[in-house]
Amino acid sequence: MVSPVKGGVIMTKPTETPKQKECPKKFPKLEFAGIDFNPAYMYMAMYQAAAAIMLYYDTALKAEMKSMTADFRTKADKKAEQIILAAIAQYYPGHSYWSEEAGKSEIESDYRWIIDPLDGTNNFSLGLLNFTISVALQYKGKTIFAAILQPVTGDMYVAALGQGAYRNAEKIHVNDVKSIQESTVCYQTGYSNLQMDILRTMKAMRVDENCKRWMEDWSPAFDFCMLARWGVLIATEAGAKLTDYEGIEQDNYEAGSYLVTNGTKIHEQVLKYL
């Protein structure tokens, strides 16, 4: 099989579960007892979407504005989404979805896919290499599976509830850094939030705590994967700590604001700035 970087991944219509040789990378063996779900077909769809995206990489793409100038979509976003939604219709019939561009499906189901077909569209359109394809599956309102594919490297980050987090087939964990001076801090926010709020927080932490580096790269899904070694399930399954801004632990990944760290004393240090 050709690397997704070169745009050569082709997903056929298998009559049985896709075999390992059809994927550029190995994947962990996950079990979903009592739940009718096989992640293999979604892996295939994501690699095919990656191939489609890379055909548009480093080309002149027209941006279609959504809520504001900084919030836009391209042909690459829409093409990747079409591939993933087609796979859901074919291999997971009856599942509903909530996707970045297409919105919510009309189907009512215990199974709901959450999809961002191109997380980091701004990076992609500028020729920067940090962008991903991100999907998650909820069952009866609980996120049970998440997968994030980095199209450039072909690496797939995967997590299943209670089964840990993986980079391809290798289990990953958060680090044990305890000093904020040795930490890289990433702050992600929605388009409606004031940029001045971000700048004030950044400045305070740089001046007061002298954190090693502050990162803002507009691909939050991949940042959650990097924290370990959507995206939040991957980080928490890798041992990360998730709380709201009051320090109360959360299991609602759709909450508006939260802090994710490696769970050491750094967590309390960061909370005082939020």
Backbone bond lengths (Angstrom), bond angles and torsions (degrees), N, CA, C in turn:
res aa  C-N    CA-C-N  psi(-1)  N-CA   C-N-CA  omega(-1)  CA-C   N-CA-C  phi
1 M - - - 1.464 - - 1.524 110.24 -
2 V 1.317 117.20 139.23 1.453 121.88 -179.48 1.519 109.66 -79.20
3 S 1.337 116.33 146.98 1.470 121.52 -179.99 1.512 110.93 -60.36
4 P 1.349 118.42 143.31 1.460 121.20 177.32 1.513 112.38 -62.27
5 V 1.345 117.00 -22.07 1.462 120.22 178.79 1.521 110.39 -61.60
6 K 1.325 116.92 -33.04 1.458 121.44 -177.92 1.518 112.97 -93.81
7 G 1.306 115.42 5.25 1.459 118.83 174.17 1.504 114.67 74.43
8 G 1.343 118.57 29.19 1.452 119.60 -174.31 1.501 116.35 -111.23
9 V 1.324 118.74 12.90 1.465 119.54 -179.44 1.520 109.80 -80.51
10 I 1.300 116.99 124.60 1.454 121.34 179.89 1.526 108.56 -120.90
11 M 1.306 117.20 125.37 1.460 120.75 177.62 1.521 108.60 -100.65
12 T 1.305 116.46 116.81 1.460 120.74 178.06 1.518 108.49 -85.45
13 K 1.288 116.92 -166.24 1.462 121.75 178.01 1.522 108.04 -110.13
14 P 1.329 117.46 82.92 1.467 119.82 -176.33 1.513 111.65 -68.07
15 T 1.309 114.96 150.02 1.464 120.06 176.94 1.515 110.59 -94.94
16 E 1.333 115.74 -5.72 1.451 120.44 177.30 1.522 108.06 -141.29
17 T 1.327 116.57 179.07 1.455 120.98 -178.84 1.528 110.55 -57.05
18 P 1.338 118.51 133.00 1.471 120.07 177.70 1.518 110.88 -55.43
19 K 1.307 116.66 139.74 1.461 121.56 -179.21 1.523 110.15 -86.93
20 Q 1.330 115.98 157.74 1.458 121.19 -176.89 1.522 112.17 -56.08
21 K 1.326 117.22 -36.21 1.462 119.76 -176.06 1.523 112.46 -65.59
22 E 1.330 117.72 -14.58 1.453 120.84 179.06 1.523 112.18 -81.37
23 C 1.330 117.72 -6.71 1.453 122.36 -179.53 1.518 110.41 -111.60
24 P 1.343 117.45 142.89 1.466 120.29 177.35 1.524 112.70 -67.59
25 K 1.329 117.61 -23.57 1.464 121.88 -176.92 1.523 109.98 -125.48
26 K 1.336 115.32 162.77 1.457 120.48 174.01 1.522 109.43 -88.02
27 F 1.327 115.72 155.40 1.449 120.76 -178.55 1.520 110.23 -127.04
28 P 1.337 116.89 155.17 1.466 119.86 178.33 1.523 110.90 -70.54
29 K 1.313 115.66 156.41 1.454 120.89 174.34 1.523 108.12 -87.71
30 L 1.308 115.91 112.77 1.458 121.57 -178.21 1.519 109.80 -111.46
31 E 1.326 116.31 148.03 1.453 121.20 179.07 1.522 109.83 -122.44
32 F 1.307 115.71 135.92 1.457 121.63 179.00 1.523 108.13 -125.76
33 A 1.324 114.78 76.93 1.465 120.89 -175.78 1.526 111.00 -61.81
34 G 1.318 115.46 128.27 1.457 120.74 177.52 1.506 115.00 76.72
35 I 1.332 116.79 3.09 1.464 121.08 -179.31 1.521 108.51 -120.41
36 D 1.314 116.49 130.31 1.457 122.08 -177.93 1.525 109.66 -83.26
37 F 1.339 115.66 84.41 1.465 119.74 -176.62 1.518 110.54 -154.93
38 N 1.329 115.81 129.08 1.458 123.46 173.96 1.535 107.52 -123.69
39 P 1.347 118.77 115.03 1.465 120.52 -175.09 1.524 114.52 -72.32
40 A 1.310 118.62 -11.51 1.465 121.30 -172.44 1.524 112.68 -57.77
41 Y 1.332 117.00 -40.20 1.463 119.18 -178.31 1.522 111.56 -68.19
42 M 1.331 117.33 -33.11 1.459 119.27 177.12 1.528 111.11 -69.53
43 Y 1.334 117.17 -37.70 1.463 119.15 174.64 1.528 110.11 -55.71
44 M 1.324 116.37 -46.51 1.462 120.97 -179.55 1.525 111.44 -60.65
45 A 1.322 116.00 -44.42 1.460 120.31 -179.40 1.523 111.07 -63.19
46 M 1.323 116.81 -39.95 1.459 120.17 -179.30 1.520 111.68 -66.58
47 Y 1.330 117.26 -38.44 1.464 119.38 177.09 1.532 111.13 -68.28
48 Q 1.312 116.80 -35.51 1.456 118.80 177.02 1.526 109.81 -67.91
49 A 1.337 117.12 -39.65 1.463 120.84 176.98 1.525 110.67 -63.40
50 A 1.331 116.57 -37.58 1.464 120.56 177.93 1.523 111.03 -62.87
51 A 1.333 116.17 -41.58 1.457 120.16 178.09 1.523 110.87 -61.22
52 A 1.332 116.33 -41.83 1.465 120.81 179.46 1.529 110.98 -65.25
53 I 1.325 116.51 -42.93 1.464 120.70 179.36 1.516 111.32 -60.27
54 M 1.328 116.57 -44.41 1.460 119.50 -175.59 1.521 113.09 -68.08
55 L 1.323 117.70 -18.48 1.466 119.87 174.20 1.526 111.04 -67.24
56 Y 1.332 116.03 -25.19 1.466 120.89 179.60 1.525 112.53 -94.03
57 Y 1.327 117.32 -10.02 1.457 119.96 -174.48 1.530 111.13 -64.21
58 D 1.318 115.10 137.91 1.464 122.83 178.18 1.534 111.70 62.85
59 T 1.327 115.89 32.55 1.463 121.18 173.44 1.531 108.25 -121.02
60 A 1.300 115.88 164.16 1.466 120.14 179.65 1.524 108.98 -79.52
61 L 1.325 116.10 107.31 1.459 121.50 -178.40 1.521 110.47 -108.47
62 K 1.306 115.81 135.52 1.461 119.88 175.76 1.516 109.31 -78.93
63 A 1.324 116.21 130.03 1.467 121.27 -180.00 1.523 110.11 -91.14
64 E 1.325 115.46 133.43 1.461 121.70 176.79 1.530 108.03 -106.28
65 M 1.328 116.92 110.60 1.459 121.19 -175.03 1.518 110.76 -68.02
66 K 1.353 115.14 143.24 1.464 120.86 176.24 1.527 109.48 -108.77
67 S 1.328 118.54 -99.17 1.462 120.31 -175.60 1.518 113.37 -80.34
68 M 1.351 116.58 -27.19 1.456 121.42 -178.89 1.521 107.93 -164.44
69 T 1.341 116.13 175.94 1.462 120.63 -174.64 1.520 112.48 -56.54
70 A 1.333 117.02 -40.70 1.461 120.95 -177.19 1.523 112.58 -76.61
71 D 1.328 117.40 -11.90 1.465 122.59 -177.45 1.516 108.47 -109.73
72 F 1.331 116.96 103.87 1.463 119.54 -175.13 1.523 111.05 -145.93
73 R 1.331 115.01 166.59 1.456 122.10 177.23 1.518 109.22 -126.27
74 T 1.322 116.13 163.04 1.464 122.21 177.34 1.524 109.21 -132.41
75 K 1.328 115.95 176.82 1.468 120.46 175.99 1.526 110.63 -58.96
76 A 1.330 116.66 -33.82 1.464 120.48 -178.45 1.530 110.60 -63.76
77 D 1.344 116.70 -43.76 1.470 120.47 177.57 1.524 110.45 -56.96
78 K 1.333 115.12 -49.31 1.460 120.00 -174.30 1.527 112.19 -68.78
79 K 1.336 116.94 -37.65 1.459 119.97 179.79 1.519 110.69 -66.24
80 A 1.335 117.16 -44.30 1.465 120.56 178.93 1.522 110.57 -61.80
81 E 1.320 116.29 -41.17 1.457 120.37 179.83 1.529 111.00 -64.14
82 Q 1.318 117.24 -41.97 1.461 120.88 179.03 1.527 111.50 -57.84
83 I 1.320 116.17 -42.36 1.468 121.07 -178.94 1.523 110.56 -64.70
84 I 1.322 116.74 -44.92 1.467 120.65 -177.52 1.526 110.86 -68.44
85 L 1.336 116.88 -42.42 1.470 119.27 179.69 1.526 111.22 -66.71
86 A 1.326 117.00 -34.78 1.461 120.17 176.85 1.521 110.64 -64.75
87 A 1.328 116.80 -38.27 1.463 120.64 178.37 1.528 110.83 -66.59
88 I 1.330 117.40 -39.20 1.461 120.32 177.62 1.522 109.91 -62.26
89 A 1.338 116.35 -44.43 1.466 120.11 -179.66 1.526 111.24 -62.77
90 Q 1.338 117.00 -36.43 1.461 120.26 -176.33 1.525 113.55 -83.37
91 Y 1.322 117.24 -44.65 1.457 121.09 -171.50 1.527 114.04 -102.02
92 Y 1.341 116.42 -18.78 1.463 119.96 179.18 1.537 108.94 -129.63
93 P 1.308 117.57 56.07 1.465 120.39 -177.55 1.527 110.92 -60.55
94 G 1.304 114.94 137.75 1.451 119.35 -178.52 1.516 113.89 94.36
95 H 1.325 117.19 -12.24 1.458 120.39 176.25 1.532 109.50 -78.35
96 S 1.317 116.99 142.89 1.459 120.88 173.68 1.529 109.24 -93.63
97 Y 1.322 116.40 173.73 1.464 119.76 178.58 1.525 110.47 -150.77
98 W 1.306 114.05 160.66 1.464 122.91 171.20 1.516 105.39 -136.35
99 S 1.323 116.07 105.45 1.455 121.28 -171.56 1.526 111.36 -115.86
100 E 1.314 115.05 151.04 1.470 122.63 -174.25 1.517 112.80 -53.48
101 E 1.318 117.66 -44.94 1.462 120.67 -175.02 1.528 112.58 -98.53
102 A 1.314 117.63 -41.65 1.468 120.89 -175.34 1.523 112.96 -81.86
103 G 1.324 116.68 -18.08 1.464 119.96 -178.31 1.515 112.06 81.34
104 K 1.344 116.52 -152.74 1.462 122.08 -176.75 1.523 111.02 -90.07
105 S 1.327 115.08 141.32 1.460 119.79 174.82 1.518 109.17 -78.32
106 E 1.324 115.51 163.36 1.460 120.36 -179.09 1.524 112.41 -86.42
107 I 1.333 116.72 -9.96 1.460 121.28 -177.79 1.530 110.44 -72.56
108 E 1.319 117.02 136.26 1.463 122.45 171.22 1.523 107.87 -97.24
109 S 1.321 116.85 125.93 1.458 119.84 -175.62 1.523 110.54 -154.52
110 D 1.337 116.65 155.54 1.461 120.81 172.26 1.530 110.82 -69.82
111 Y 1.340 115.55 -20.97 1.455 121.27 -179.10 1.540 109.32 -103.19
112 R 1.333 116.33 128.60 1.465 119.50 177.58 1.523 109.73 -137.17
113 W 1.332 115.54 125.88 1.460 121.74 176.60 1.531 109.72 -90.26
114 I 1.331 115.74 136.23 1.461 122.68 173.07 1.524 106.20 -109.29
115 I 1.334 117.15 125.03 1.466 119.90 -169.39 1.527 111.71 -132.90
116 D 1.312 115.47 129.44 1.462 121.25 165.38 1.525 105.43 -121.16
117 P 1.328 117.81 101.13 1.467 120.47 -171.91 1.516 114.35 -67.78
118 L 1.340 117.51 -21.93 1.462 121.20 175.78 1.523 108.32 -151.64
119 D 1.320 115.03 91.38 1.462 120.76 178.25 1.526 107.95 -85.22
120 G 1.330 115.68 116.09 1.459 120.14 -174.20 1.518 111.58 105.77
121 T 1.328 116.42 37.15 1.467 120.72 -178.19 1.522 111.93 -58.17
122 N 1.331 116.30 -38.53 1.466 119.29 179.61 1.531 110.51 -63.08
123 N 1.324 116.72 -44.25 1.465 120.04 177.11 1.529 110.68 -59.53
124 F 1.332 115.46 -46.48 1.464 121.26 -179.09 1.528 111.07 -58.27
125 S 1.325 116.54 -46.32 1.461 120.43 -176.68 1.524 112.13 -68.29
126 L 1.336 117.17 -23.33 1.464 121.49 178.75 1.522 112.61 -90.17
127 G 1.317 116.77 -4.53 1.457 120.27 -178.14 1.513 113.58 85.92
128 L 1.350 117.24 10.71 1.463 120.82 175.27 1.525 109.45 -80.48
129 L 1.317 116.63 151.47 1.460 120.66 -168.81 1.520 114.95 -92.66
130 N 1.313 118.59 -0.51 1.459 120.64 -176.85 1.525 110.71 -96.76
131 F 1.316 116.53 94.10 1.462 123.63 175.48 1.520 107.36 -155.32
132 T 1.320 116.30 156.30 1.462 119.57 -174.96 1.524 111.16 -143.68
133 I 1.322 114.47 168.54 1.465 123.03 166.93 1.519 105.68 -109.61
134 S 1.324 117.04 126.18 1.462 120.39 -172.33 1.521 111.19 -126.79
135 V 1.321 116.46 130.39 1.468 121.23 175.69 1.522 109.61 -137.52
136 A 1.309 115.73 153.47 1.461 121.48 172.90 1.520 107.68 -144.83
137 L 1.319 115.61 153.40 1.455 120.58 177.85 1.524 109.43 -121.05
138 Q 1.332 115.08 128.21 1.455 121.13 174.78 1.523 109.52 -106.29
139 Y 1.332 115.38 142.12 1.455 121.23 175.03 1.522 107.48 -125.03
140 K 1.315 115.41 117.19 1.464 122.25 -176.56 1.520 111.30 52.01
141 G 1.333 115.07 43.66 1.456 121.83 174.58 1.513 115.55 84.56
142 K 1.322 118.27 -3.54 1.457 122.48 -178.50 1.524 109.62 -108.99
143 T 1.338 116.16 129.62 1.460 119.51 178.46 1.518 109.21 -73.61
144 I 1.336 116.40 118.79 1.463 121.07 -175.41 1.525 113.03 -111.60
145 F 1.337 116.63 -14.43 1.471 120.06 -174.71 1.514 109.21 -153.71
146 A 1.322 116.72 140.70 1.464 121.01 174.80 1.517 109.00 -144.61
147 A 1.320 115.94 144.21 1.458 121.07 177.63 1.528 109.15 -142.38
148 I 1.317 115.83 134.19 1.467 121.74 179.69 1.525 107.65 -130.34
149 L 1.312 116.16 121.85 1.463 121.94 -177.78 1.522 110.26 -108.52
150 Q 1.329 115.57 128.95 1.467 121.41 173.97 1.534 106.55 -94.83
151 P 1.349 118.59 104.47 1.460 120.33 -173.30 1.522 114.71 -60.72
152 V 1.327 118.72 -29.56 1.458 121.05 -176.36 1.525 111.49 -70.73
153 T 1.324 117.01 -45.04 1.465 120.52 -178.98 1.528 112.56 -91.96
154 G 1.330 116.54 -20.91 1.456 120.26 -175.69 1.512 112.94 81.18
155 D 1.328 118.22 5.66 1.466 121.22 -179.65 1.524 110.68 -76.66
156 M 1.321 114.99 137.05 1.456 122.15 178.23 1.533 109.09 -114.77
157 Y 1.331 115.22 123.34 1.463 121.47 175.34 1.527 107.46 -99.84
158 V 1.326 116.09 126.98 1.456 121.13 -171.99 1.526 109.67 -133.18
159 A 1.325 115.98 143.85 1.465 120.79 172.51 1.517 108.91 -144.73
160 A 1.319 114.96 148.03 1.461 121.94 172.58 1.523 107.04 -131.48
161 L 1.300 116.06 141.81 1.461 121.68 -175.33 1.525 110.83 -55.74
162 G 1.332 115.47 121.48 1.451 120.89 178.43 1.514 115.18 79.14
163 Q 1.341 117.55 3.67 1.467 120.69 -176.32 1.522 113.43 -120.53
164 G 1.328 116.96 6.08 1.454 119.68 177.17 1.509 113.50 89.31
165 A 1.334 114.99 -178.74 1.467 122.62 -179.08 1.528 109.29 -124.60
166 Y 1.329 115.06 149.74 1.460 120.30 -172.93 1.524 111.30 -139.57
167 R 1.316 114.78 147.45 1.465 121.61 164.86 1.515 105.13 -107.86
168 N 1.335 115.41 107.65 1.456 121.64 -168.90 1.538 107.24 59.06
169 A 1.328 120.01 -119.17 1.461 120.56 179.99 1.522 112.61 -101.70
170 E 1.327 116.99 3.58 1.463 121.30 -176.19 1.530 110.34 -96.03
171 K 1.318 116.65 125.84 1.457 120.30 179.50 1.519 109.75 -68.87
172 I 1.343 115.99 139.75 1.453 120.53 -177.92 1.521 110.43 -122.14
173 H 1.339 115.76 155.65 1.453 122.39 -178.71 1.526 109.06 -141.58
174 V 1.316 115.72 154.13 1.460 119.26 172.69 1.523 108.37 -68.15
175 N 1.350 115.78 159.86 1.466 118.76 177.92 1.524 110.11 -82.29
176 D 1.332 116.57 -179.38 1.467 120.28 -178.41 1.527 112.03 -116.40
177 V 1.330 116.73 26.73 1.463 120.75 177.71 1.524 109.41 -60.35
178 K 1.319 116.91 132.11 1.467 121.48 -176.67 1.519 113.52 -112.54
179 S 1.311 117.70 -9.45 1.462 121.77 -177.68 1.516 110.71 -105.22
180 I 1.318 116.51 130.45 1.458 119.49 178.52 1.526 110.59 -68.57
181 Q 1.331 116.52 -22.90 1.465 120.14 177.26 1.521 111.97 -67.48
182 E 1.324 116.64 -19.59 1.466 121.48 178.04 1.522 111.95 -101.85
183 S 1.322 116.56 8.41 1.459 120.60 -172.17 1.519 112.54 -103.08
184 T 1.325 114.59 148.65 1.456 122.21 168.78 1.521 107.53 -101.77
185 V 1.326 116.29 125.89 1.461 121.91 -175.70 1.518 109.56 -109.34
186 C 1.318 115.55 133.39 1.467 120.89 178.85 1.521 108.67 -123.08
187 Y 1.313 117.10 129.94 1.467 122.36 -179.77 1.520 107.56 -118.49
188 Q 1.324 116.88 118.83 1.457 121.30 178.60 1.520 108.84 -116.19
189 T 1.320 116.52 138.76 1.451 120.13 -178.21 1.523 110.49 -145.23
190 G 1.319 115.91 158.60 1.461 120.60 178.36 1.513 111.70 -73.22
191 Y 1.313 115.22 167.24 1.465 120.36 -176.90 1.524 112.54 -66.33
192 S 1.321 117.15 -25.01 1.459 119.88 -175.66 1.528 112.53 -79.47
193 N 1.344 117.37 -15.24 1.459 120.16 -178.46 1.522 111.11 -76.55
194 L 1.311 116.04 147.49 1.457 120.86 -178.96 1.528 110.71 -71.57
195 Q 1.326 116.39 130.86 1.454 120.44 178.83 1.533 111.37 -64.56
196 M 1.336 117.12 -28.62 1.456 120.09 179.56 1.519 111.44 -63.06
197 D 1.344 117.94 -33.64 1.454 120.90 176.69 1.524 110.76 -61.66
198 I 1.314 115.49 -41.66 1.463 120.30 178.52 1.520 110.11 -64.20
199 L 1.323 116.67 -45.45 1.460 120.87 -177.67 1.523 111.38 -62.85
200 R 1.334 117.37 -39.11 1.464 120.22 179.04 1.521 111.03 -64.48
201 T 1.351 116.39 -43.23 1.459 120.22 179.21 1.524 111.03 -64.73
202 M 1.322 116.21 -43.78 1.461 120.96 178.76 1.520 111.17 -59.17
203 K 1.321 115.83 -47.95 1.466 120.68 -177.64 1.524 110.87 -63.21
204 A 1.331 117.25 -42.74 1.459 120.75 -178.43 1.526 111.42 -61.74
205 M 1.327 116.26 -43.85 1.459 118.99 -178.19 1.513 111.95 -71.50
206 R 1.311 116.82 -34.42 1.466 119.93 178.63 1.523 110.85 -68.57
207 V 1.322 116.48 -40.50 1.462 120.94 -177.35 1.526 111.48 -78.21
208 D 1.342 116.49 -49.43 1.465 120.08 -174.34 1.524 112.92 -75.88
209 E 1.305 116.89 -41.79 1.459 120.68 -172.14 1.523 113.79 -107.16
210 N 1.316 116.55 -16.67 1.463 120.96 -179.45 1.530 111.59 55.12
211 C 1.353 115.44 47.88 1.465 118.85 177.55 1.523 109.87 -61.39
212 K 1.307 115.54 151.08 1.467 120.57 -172.49 1.522 112.53 -57.94
213 R 1.326 115.40 -47.01 1.472 118.67 -178.24 1.514 109.93 -158.12
214 W 1.319 114.88 145.71 1.456 121.86 174.77 1.518 107.47 -109.28
215 M 1.311 116.90 130.18 1.459 120.50 -174.44 1.523 110.11 -123.56
216 E 1.295 116.61 130.68 1.464 122.17 172.11 1.519 107.30 -136.89
217 D 1.322 116.84 106.47 1.461 118.81 -172.50 1.518 114.28 -127.52
218 W 1.341 117.96 3.57 1.461 122.72 173.51 1.523 113.75 60.04
219 S 1.314 115.64 36.34 1.464 120.14 167.46 1.522 107.23 -141.71
220 P 1.338 117.51 70.53 1.464 121.15 -171.88 1.516 114.59 -60.02
221 A 1.321 118.41 -32.84 1.466 119.72 -179.27 1.524 110.62 -59.45
222 F 1.331 116.54 -44.15 1.456 120.50 -179.58 1.525 110.76 -69.39
223 D 1.345 116.56 -33.85 1.464 119.99 178.20 1.526 110.94 -61.40
224 F 1.344 117.04 -39.55 1.460 119.59 177.76 1.529 110.53 -63.56
225 C 1.321 116.77 -37.34 1.466 119.90 177.33 1.520 110.58 -65.02
226 M 1.337 116.65 -41.21 1.454 121.04 179.82 1.526 111.21 -66.11
227 L 1.312 118.10 -30.58 1.456 121.05 176.77 1.516 109.29 -60.04
228 A 1.299 117.26 -34.18 1.460 121.97 -179.14 1.509 110.75 -88.15
229 R 1.062 121.49 -24.82 1.459 130.56 173.13 1.000 138.25 164.49
230 W 17.576 73.80 -19.94 1.216 21.32 116.88 1.378 136.23 -32.24
231 G 1.446 126.24 -172.50 1.448 149.87 -179.04 1.498 112.10 -44.54
232 V 1.304 121.20 -35.82 1.449 123.19 -175.61 1.519 110.51 -62.51
233 L 1.307 119.15 -39.14 1.458 121.80 178.13 1.522 110.01 -60.47
234 I 1.309 117.21 -40.51 1.462 120.64 178.90 1.522 110.09 -62.06
235 A 1.333 116.94 -44.19 1.461 120.37 179.69 1.525 111.70 -64.96
236 T 1.342 117.59 -46.53 1.467 119.74 -177.53 1.523 111.81 -68.76
237 E 1.333 117.55 -36.44 1.461 119.86 177.27 1.528 111.50 -68.10
238 A 1.342 115.76 -20.64 1.464 120.34 175.86 1.523 111.84 -88.02
239 G 1.346 116.27 3.21 1.449 120.09 175.79 1.508 115.49 105.29
240 A 1.333 117.68 5.88 1.460 120.36 -179.23 1.529 111.05 -72.59
241 K 1.329 115.45 157.26 1.464 121.83 177.41 1.520 108.87 -102.81
242 L 1.332 116.11 133.06 1.466 122.19 -179.28 1.520 108.94 -122.61
243 T 1.338 116.55 121.82 1.466 120.65 175.82 1.517 109.43 -136.99
244 D 1.335 115.39 168.29 1.454 118.37 168.46 1.524 108.31 -80.85
245 Y 1.329 117.04 -175.00 1.455 120.03 -176.58 1.524 113.23 -74.06
246 E 1.348 116.42 -5.63 1.461 120.59 175.07 1.529 111.07 -95.74
247 G 1.312 116.45 -2.23 1.459 120.57 179.71 1.505 114.29 89.16
248 I 1.334 117.62 8.91 1.470 121.82 179.78 1.528 109.26 -86.74
249 E 1.321 116.43 125.17 1.462 120.15 -177.08 1.517 110.92 -63.36
250 Q 1.350 115.52 143.15 1.457 122.39 -173.74 1.518 110.57 -125.37
251 D 1.332 115.83 148.74 1.463 120.17 168.09 1.522 110.76 -125.07
252 N 1.338 115.44 10.46 1.466 121.28 176.89 1.523 108.65 -98.18
253 Y 1.327 115.81 101.05 1.453 120.08 -174.79 1.523 112.88 -76.58
254 E 1.319 116.70 -2.55 1.455 119.60 176.99 1.519 111.64 -98.59
255 A 1.335 117.23 7.54 1.457 120.80 178.17 1.523 109.65 -60.72
256 G 1.325 116.28 149.89 1.464 119.88 -175.43 1.508 114.35 -68.23
257 S 1.340 117.78 -37.92 1.458 121.27 -176.83 1.515 109.67 -137.36
258 Y 1.315 117.10 138.06 1.445 120.27 176.11 1.522 110.22 -159.00
259 L 1.316 114.54 162.68 1.460 122.34 178.16 1.520 107.93 -116.98
260 V 1.334 116.47 131.31 1.459 121.91 178.19 1.516 108.36 -122.86
261 T 1.336 117.15 123.34 1.458 121.69 177.93 1.523 109.74 -137.50
262 N 1.341 115.50 -177.34 1.464 119.37 177.47 1.521 112.67 -77.52
263 G 1.341 117.49 -1.06 1.452 121.17 173.60 1.515 115.40 89.79
264 T 1.330 118.51 0.77 1.463 120.75 176.58 1.527 109.32 -81.71
265 K 1.330 117.35 -169.67 1.459 121.10 -178.87 1.524 113.10 -63.19
266 I 1.325 116.28 -12.22 1.466 120.52 175.41 1.521 110.20 -55.91
267 H 1.320 116.69 -35.68 1.468 120.87 -176.82 1.524 110.82 -56.97
268 E 1.308 116.84 -47.49 1.460 120.69 -179.36 1.521 111.24 -67.75
269 Q 1.313 116.97 -34.22 1.458 120.34 179.38 1.519 111.41 -65.07
270 V 1.328 116.33 -40.15 1.459 120.28 -178.58 1.529 110.82 -73.35
271 L 1.322 116.61 -36.15 1.472 120.57 -176.90 1.527 112.37 -55.78
272 K 1.290 118.28 -34.12 1.470 119.51 -175.44 1.518 112.78 -68.71
273 Y 1.335 116.77 -11.77 1.468 119.44 177.88 1.526 112.51 -97.86
274 L 1.323 117.48 -3.59 1.465 119.90 -174.09 1.522 112.37 -102.81
